[in-house]
Amino acid sequence: MEQTSSATLLGFTDSSSDLQIPLFLVFLIIYGITVLGNLGMIVIIRVNPKLHTPMYFFLSHLSFVDFCYSSIVTPKLLENLVMEDKSIFYWSCVWQFYLSCFAVVAKSFLLVVMAYDRFVAIRNPLLYTVAMSQRLCALLVAGSYFWALFCPFVLFCYALQLSFSGLNVIHHFFCEYTSLIAVSTSDIHIPLLLLFGFATFNEVSTLLIILTSYVFIFVTVVKVPSASGRRKAFSPCASHLTAITVFHGTILSLYCVPNSKNSRHTVKVASVFYTVVNPMLNPLIYSLRSKDVKDAFKKAVDTKVPFH
């Protein structure tokens, strides 16, 4: 990066000054719930032998990614809400983009892996533990992390080659790629094309695999003779479908926002949902809908507080 080493991360300074502290408190509470929920989920899954299954193995990694994602974005957001100095070093900005993009891509493919896991569990319940071996589970998670590291790396390298000059204001609360490169004096057509290509491939491929998995799941569940059997077979999928709908629904809504100055507020609101709020929702979704997680949590509480 040439000619300058920092920029101003505008954040929510276009909102009323009276809203800065309330927003800070709201985001702080959300972040606290996110950290406790996701780390708590990881600990509960690790210490409870009943949860040592492929489904909860993947869920623990999903919670880890959500914790990382929120911790990459939210602290700087909170800082900007209460500090007058909203500057950020470009190196820090580019690294924030890279790490946040890693978390988004990893989460997308972990949701795909969980869809495949549900497909195997319902289609071949007797061979489930054999088909979803520890080695295969580890490879699926490792593959998700590898692609998540590689995918934004190309964009990261292009961002390091951009030139900046003068007063640079990033119209966002975190270093989202298009907002970051928009203040550059360099030609940004190639980075934008690469971003569009990677984003389209990731979104289309993940949704296609998830849709295909659930088509086979629905076909299998419909063939179950009893209503109680169908409910029992499909029950573990409900939490996963909810998480997919919330995550991909928010991302797809961003594609529908027109590229104009009037849309900046809409983009920020949608971005808040998938960067700050969404990581908080997943542990709540799985803990409220999973009897195994609720039982494990109650057991942990009873162990810590014997008089219960």
C-alpha positions in Angstrom: 0.0 0.0 0.0 1.4 3.3 -1.1 1.2 6.9 0.0 -0.9 6.4 3.1 -1.1 4.0 6.0 -4.5 4.6 7.6 -8.1 5.4 6.9 -11.2 6.4 8.8 -13.7 3.6 9.5 -16.9 5.6 9.5 -19.1 3.1 11.3 -22.4 4.5 12.6 -21.3 8.1 12.9 -24.1 9.0 10.4 -26.5 8.1 13.1 -27.7 10.5 15.8 -25.1 11.0 18.6 -27.8 10.2 21.1 -27.8 6.6 19.7 -24.1 5.9 20.0 -24.2 4.8 23.7 -27.5 2.8 23.3 -26.0 1.1 20.2 -22.8 0.4 22.2 -24.7 -1.3 25.0 -26.9 -3.3 22.6 -23.9 -4.6 20.7 -21.9 -5.3 23.9 -24.8 -7.4 25.2 -25.0 -9.3 21.9 -21.3 -9.9 21.9 -21.3 -11.1 25.4 -24.1 -13.6 24.6 -22.3 -14.7 21.5 -19.1 -15.4 23.4 -20.8 -17.2 26.2 -23.1 -19.1 23.9 -20.5 -20.4 21.4 -17.8 -21.1 23.9 -20.3 -22.8 26.2 -21.5 -24.9 23.3 -17.9 -26.0 22.6 -17.3 -26.9 26.2 -20.6 -28.8 26.7 -19.9 -30.8 23.5 -16.3 -31.6 24.5 -17.1 -32.7 28.1 -20.2 -34.7 27.5 -19.5 -38.2 25.9 -23.1 -38.4 24.7 -22.4 -35.5 22.3 -19.3 -37.1 20.8 -21.0 -37.7 17.5 -20.3 -36.3 14.0 -23.2 -33.9 14.2 -22.0 -32.3 17.4 -18.4 -32.4 16.2 -19.4 -30.2 13.3 -21.5 -28.0 15.5 -18.5 -27.4 17.8 -16.5 -26.1 14.8 -19.5 -24.0 13.7 -19.6 -22.4 17.2 -15.8 -21.8 17.0 -16.1 -20.1 13.6 -19.0 -18.0 14.9 -17.0 -17.0 18.0 -14.1 -16.0 15.8 -16.2 -14.1 13.4 -17.9 -12.0 16.1 -14.6 -11.4 17.8 -13.0 -10.2 14.5 -15.7 -7.6 13.8 -17.5 -6.5 17.0 -14.6 -5.2 19.2 -13.7 -2.6 16.6 -17.4 -1.7 16.1 -17.7 -1.1 19.9 -14.6 1.0 20.0 -15.8 3.2 17.1 -19.1 3.8 18.9 -17.4 5.4 22.0 -14.1 6.8 20.6 -13.6 10.0 18.7 -10.6 8.6 16.8 -12.0 6.2 14.2 -8.8 5.7 12.3 -7.6 2.2 11.4 -4.3 1.1 9.9 -4.7 -0.3 6.4 -2.8 -3.4 7.4 -5.3 -3.9 10.2 -8.2 -3.3 7.9 -7.0 -5.8 5.3 -6.3 -8.4 7.9 -9.8 -7.8 9.4 -11.3 -8.4 5.9 -9.2 -11.5 5.4 -10.1 -13.1 8.7 -13.8 -12.1 8.5 -14.0 -13.6 5.0 -12.3 -16.7 6.2 -15.0 -17.1 8.9 -17.9 -16.5 6.5 -16.6 -19.0 3.9 -15.7 -21.6 6.6 -19.2 -21.3 8.0 -20.8 -21.7 4.6 -19.0 -24.9 4.0 -19.5 -26.2 7.5 -23.2 -25.8 7.0 -22.8 -27.9 3.8 -20.9 -30.6 5.7 -23.7 -30.7 8.3 -26.3 -31.1 5.6 -24.3 -34.1 4.2 -24.0 -35.5 7.8 -27.9 -35.3 8.2 -28.3 -36.9 4.7 -26.1 -39.9 5.7 -27.7 -40.2 9.1 -31.2 -40.4 7.7 -30.5 -42.4 4.5 -28.2 -45.1 6.2 -28.9 -44.9 10.0 -27.4 -48.4 10.6 -24.2 -47.6 8.8 -24.0 -44.0 10.0 -21.1 -44.3 12.4 -19.2 -46.3 9.8 -19.9 -43.9 6.9 -19.1 -40.8 9.0 -15.8 -42.0 10.5 -13.6 -39.8 12.6 -11.2 -39.6 9.7 -13.8 -38.5 7.2 -15.2 -35.9 9.7 -11.7 -34.4 10.2 -11.1 -34.3 6.5 -14.4 -32.5 5.8 -13.7 -29.9 8.5 -10.1 -29.5 7.3 -11.3 -29.1 3.7 -13.7 -26.3 4.8 -10.9 -24.5 6.6 -8.5 -24.9 3.7 -10.9 -23.4 1.1 -11.8 -20.6 3.6 -8.1 -19.8 3.9 -7.4 -19.9 0.2 -10.5 -18.2 -1.2 -9.9 -14.7 0.4 -6.1 -15.0 0.1 -6.3 -14.0 -3.6 -8.3 -10.9 -2.8 -6.0 -10.2 0.2 -3.0 -10.1 -2.2 -4.8 -7.7 -4.6 -5.7 -5.4 -1.7 -2.1 -5.1 -0.6 -1.1 -3.9 -4.1 -3.7 -1.0 -4.2 -2.6 2.6 -3.9 -4.3 5.2 -1.7 -4.0 8.9 -1.3 -5.6 11.8 0.6 -8.3 11.4 3.2 -9.8 8.0 2.9 -13.2 7.3 4.5 -14.5 3.7 4.6 -18.3 3.9 4.7 -18.8 0.9 6.8 -18.4 -0.4 10.4 -15.9 -3.0 9.4 -13.5 -3.6 6.5 -15.8 -5.1 4.0 -14.0 -5.6 0.8 -15.9 -3.4 -1.6 -15.9 -0.5 0.9 -12.2 -1.0 1.4 -11.1 -1.0 -2.2 -13.6 1.8 -3.2 -11.3 4.4 -1.6 -8.3 3.3 -3.7 -6.9 5.3 -6.5 -5.9 2.1 -8.4 -7.9 0.2 -11.0 -10.2 -2.1 -9.0 -12.0 -3.9 -11.8 -10.0 -7.2 -11.4 -10.5 -7.4 -7.6 -14.3 -6.7 -8.0 -14.5 -9.4 -10.7 -12.6 -11.9 -8.4 -14.9 -11.0 -5.5 -18.0 -11.5 -7.6 -16.6 -14.8 -8.9 -15.7 -16.3 -5.6 -18.8 -15.1 -3.9 -21.1 -16.5 -6.6 -19.3 -19.8 -6.7 -19.4 -20.2 -2.9 -23.0 -19.2 -2.6 -24.3 -21.2 -5.5 -22.3 -24.4 -4.8 -23.1 -24.5 -1.1 -26.8 -23.9 -1.6 -26.9 -26.4 -4.4 -25.3 -29.1 -2.3 -27.6 -28.3 0.7 -30.7 -28.3 -1.5 -29.7 -31.7 -3.1 -29.1 -33.2 0.4 -32.4 -32.1 1.7 -34.3 -33.3 -1.4 -33.0 -36.8 -0.6 -33.7 -36.3 3.1 -37.3 -35.4 2.4 -37.8 -38.3 0.0 -36.5 -40.7 2.7 -38.5 -39.2 5.5 -41.8 -39.3 3.5 -41.3 -43.0 3.1 -41.3 -43.5 6.9 -44.7 -45.1 7.7 -45.5 -43.5 11.1 -46.0 -39.8 11.8 -43.9 -40.1 15.0 -41.1 -41.8 13.0 -41.1 -39.0 10.5 -40.9 -36.3 13.2 -38.1 -38.2 15.0 -36.2 -38.6 11.7 -36.5 -35.0 10.7 -36.2 -33.3 14.1 -32.4 -33.0 14.0 -32.7 -31.2 10.6 -34.9 -28.4 11.9 -32.2 -26.6 13.7 -29.8 -26.9 10.8 -32.5 -25.6 8.3 -33.2 -22.6 10.6 -29.4 -21.8 10.8 -29.1 -22.1 7.0 -32.2 -19.9 6.4 -31.0 -17.1 8.7 -27.4 -17.2 7.4 -28.0 -17.5 3.6 -31.1 -15.4 3.7 -29.2 -12.4 5.1 -26.3 -12.8 2.6 -28.7 -13.1 -0.4 -30.6 -10.0 0.8 -27.3 -8.1 0.4 -27.1 -9.1 -3.3 -30.5 -7.4 -3.8 -29.4 -4.0 -2.3 -28.8 -1.5 -5.2 -25.3 -0.1 -5.4 -26.0 3.6 -4.4 -25.3 6.0 -1.7 -28.9 5.7 -0.5 -28.4 2.0 0.1 -25.5 2.4 2.6 -27.7 2.4 5.6 -29.5 -0.7 4.4 -26.2 -2.5 3.7 -25.0 -1.6 7.2 -28.2 -3.0 8.9 -28.0 -6.2 6.9 -24.3 -6.5 7.6 -24.9 -6.1 11.3 -27.3 -9.0 11.2 -24.9 -11.5 9.6 -21.7 -10.3 11.3 -22.9 -9.5 14.8 -26.4 -11.0 15.4 -26.2 -14.2 13.4 -23.2 -15.6 15.4 -25.3 -15.2 18.5 -28.3 -17.0 17.1 -26.8 -20.4 16.2 -26.0 -21.6 19.8 -29.5 -20.4 20.8 -31.1 -22.2 17.9 -29.3 -25.5 18.6 -29.6 -25.3 22.4 -33.3 -24.6 22.3 -34.2 -27.3 19.7 -31.8 -30.0 20.8 -32.9 -32.2 23.7 -29.4 -33.6 24.0 -27.8 -30.2 24.4 -30.4 -29.1 26.9 -29.9 -32.3 28.9 -26.1 -31.8 28.8 -26.5 -28.2 30.0 -28.8 -29.2 32.9 -26.3 -31.9 33.9 -23.4 -29.4 33.8 -25.4 -27.0 36.0 -26.4 -29.8 38.4 -22.8 -30.8 38.7 -21.6 -27.3 39.5 -24.5 -26.6 41.9 -25.1 -29.9 43.9 -28.0 -28.6 45.9 -30.1 -28.5 42.7 
